Amino acid sequence: MTRETALGTPWYTVERSKADAVPLVITFIQPDRLHRDRDNLLAACKPALDGVADALEINDSQFDLVTIRREYGAKPGGVRIEVGVGLR
């Protein structure tokens, strides 16, 4: 069974354009004010982003306009991922 678009074309044959870019905001809720490198924070989210892409039935290469934010909160901390809503 193959995934299909609304047009009935297999999803992997549809050419993606910039219009198909999916904006993403990742907010790291840090439990303290220790320095954490943004590159490492993003890398730590790779499995979660793969899961989000699978759930949306898109390729994770479509995530574009990725914004990384930090908040300081209570322990143990966390990550909030916002996909495409009002982010363009």
N, C-alpha and C positions, 0 to 999 in steps of 0.2 A: 504494500500500500504506500502510495506517495502522497505527500502533502500537496495541496493545490491552492492556488490563489482564487479569488472570487471569479476570475475569468476562466477557471478550469485549467490553467496552465500550471505544470509542476513548478513549485516555488523556486527550485534551484535553477530554472532556465529563465526566470524573469530578471531583466537587467535592472539593477538598482541605481537610482540617481541620487543627487544631493537632496532632492525633495523627499526621499524615503529615509533620510537620516532621522534617527530617534534621539532626541535630547535626553540627557540623563543628569540628575543631581545626586551626588553621593555625599551624605552628611555623616561624619564620624563624631559620635558623642563620646568624648574622651573623659575618663574618670578622674583625670588629674591634668596638670599642666606640663607634664614631661614632653620633651620634643619628640615628635614622630615625623619621619620623612614622608612627604606626600607620595612619592613613588612607591614606597613600601606599603603604605596604607592601601593604595590602589591595587597593588599586586596581591595583597592579602584578600581582596574582594573578588579575584578572578573566578573562583568556583561559584560564588553567589551570582555574579554577572552572567556566567554561562547558564545557570539555572533560570534566571530571568529571561534570557534570550530564548531558551527552550520553551518556557511557558508562553511566551509571546509568538512562538513559531517563527522567529527571525534569526538571522545570522548575527552574532555579536559584533561583527565588523560594521553593522549599521548604527551602533551607538556612536553618536557624534555630538559635539558640543557638550562634552563631559565637564561638569563643574564639581569640584571637590571643596566641601566646606567642613569646618570644624566647629563643634560646640563643646562646652565643658559641662558635664553633668554628674550625676550620681554614679557610684560603682554599681555594676561592673562595666558600664559603658555600653556602646552599641553602634549599629550602623543603620541609617535610614536611606533607602534607595527610592528616588522619585523618577518615574518614567514618563516623559513626554507631556505632562499636563501643564499647560500654561507656561512652558519654559522657552518657547521660541521667541 
